[in-house]
Amino acid sequence: CLEELAGPVPDVETLRMIEARAAVSYFDVWQSLPMRWKGTGRHPIPMDWLMVGGRQSLVSGTNRNATHPANALLNYAYGVLESQIRIAATSAGFDPAIGYLHASRPGRVALVYDLMEPLRALVDRVILELLRMNTFTPSDFILTAKGICRLNPEMARRIAAICVSEAKVQSV
């Protein structure tokens, strides 16, 4: 993907496709990372939760509606970042729906997604560090009847507290 970016990129759609392929490669590396668990004797977890696994949800086929704790953590952290960026963009007088790289469609905050891109790496670092250093319990997550994995309220508060600072958001 880097080689493709080194040459001329003919249009934004081509750039989006290169970015999508790069994201797939990037998250493929995450799949081999182990997750540590305790308390699984009384509350067993799915075997695929022992490793970070793929970014794609088994329910939606996309990164939405996470079916794995690592993806639920990423989705929640990205949601916190999205809220911070939306507040900053709106308070600065920008229309959050008018973007440059992300497609502008009704109900979509394309500018917010554009402004999130430089900070995604910081969110990823926070979540990778959490995955590397933390021992999780089954009660850290809630698995819905449809198989969607959510954070319990305490874990959600923890993620919100360690996400990207307001100062970093303002710098974008």
Solvent accessible surface area in square Angstrom, and as a share of the most:
residue,aa,sasa,rsa
1,C,56,0.33
2,L,148,0.74
3,E,157,0.70
4,E,77,0.35
5,L,78,0.39
6,A,93,0.72
7,G,34,0.32
8,P,135,0.85
9,V,48,0.28
10,P,109,0.68
11,D,75,0.39
12,V,63,0.36
13,E,95,0.43
14,T,45,0.26
15,L,56,0.28
16,R,80,0.29
17,M,100,0.45
18,I,4,0.02
19,E,95,0.42
20,A,42,0.33
21,R,105,0.38
22,A,37,0.29
23,A,34,0.26
24,V,97,0.56
25,S,65,0.42
26,Y,91,0.35
27,F,29,0.12
28,D,73,0.38
29,V,109,0.63
30,W,9,0.03
31,Q,72,0.32
32,S,75,0.49
33,L,62,0.31
34,P,84,0.53
35,M,8,0.03
36,R,113,0.41
37,W,35,0.12
38,K,118,0.50
39,G,48,0.46
40,T,44,0.25
41,G,78,0.75
42,R,208,0.76
43,H,110,0.49
44,P,110,0.69
45,I,25,0.13
46,P,54,0.34
47,M,153,0.68
48,D,76,0.40
49,W,12,0.04
50,L,73,0.36
51,M,84,0.38
52,V,3,0.01
53,G,20,0.19
54,G,31,0.30
55,R,33,0.12
56,Q,122,0.54
57,S,3,0.02
58,L,151,0.75
59,V,72,0.42
60,S,46,0.30
61,G,36,0.34
62,T,71,0.42
63,N,67,0.35
64,R,158,0.58
65,N,56,0.29
66,A,3,0.02
67,T,17,0.10
68,H,11,0.05
69,P,0,0.00
70,A,0,0.00
71,N,4,0.02
72,A,6,0.04
73,L,0,0.00
74,L,1,0.01
75,N,44,0.23
76,Y,85,0.32
77,A,0,0.00
78,Y,21,0.08
79,G,33,0.31
80,V,27,0.16
81,L,0,0.00
82,E,40,0.18
83,S,59,0.38
84,Q,47,0.21
85,I,3,0.01
86,R,102,0.37
87,I,120,0.61
88,A,16,0.12
89,A,4,0.03
90,T,79,0.46
91,S,92,0.60
92,A,68,0.52
93,G,67,0.64
94,F,119,0.49
95,D,72,0.37
96,P,28,0.18
97,A,40,0.31
98,I,106,0.54
99,G,16,0.15
100,Y,167,0.63
101,L,79,0.39
102,H,41,0.18
103,A,28,0.22
104,S,69,0.45
105,R,135,0.49
106,P,139,0.88
107,G,89,0.86
108,R,56,0.21
109,V,15,0.09
110,A,0,0.00
111,L,16,0.08
112,V,0,0.00
113,Y,42,0.16
114,D,20,0.10
115,L,48,0.24
116,M,3,0.01
117,E,59,0.27
118,P,85,0.53
119,L,8,0.04
120,R,65,0.24
121,A,64,0.49
122,L,44,0.22
123,V,0,0.00
124,D,9,0.05
125,R,160,0.58
126,V,37,0.21
127,I,0,0.00
128,L,56,0.28
129,E,79,0.35
130,L,13,0.06
131,L,4,0.02
132,R,151,0.55
133,M,115,0.51
134,N,20,0.10
135,T,53,0.31
136,F,0,0.00
137,T,33,0.19
138,P,23,0.14
139,S,79,0.51
140,D,26,0.13
141,F,13,0.05
142,I,85,0.43
143,L,89,0.44
144,T,52,0.30
145,A,117,0.91
146,K,160,0.68
147,G,24,0.24
148,I,18,0.09
149,C,1,0.01
150,R,114,0.42
151,L,19,0.09
152,N,27,0.14
153,P,87,0.55
154,E,105,0.47
155,M,7,0.03
156,A,15,0.11
157,R,145,0.53
158,R,98,0.36
159,I,0,0.00
160,A,47,0.37
161,A,87,0.67
162,I,70,0.36
163,C,14,0.08
164,V,9,0.05
165,S,57,0.37
166,E,122,0.55
167,A,76,0.59
168,K,99,0.42
169,V,5,0.03
170,Q,108,0.48
171,S,90,0.58
172,V,70,0.40
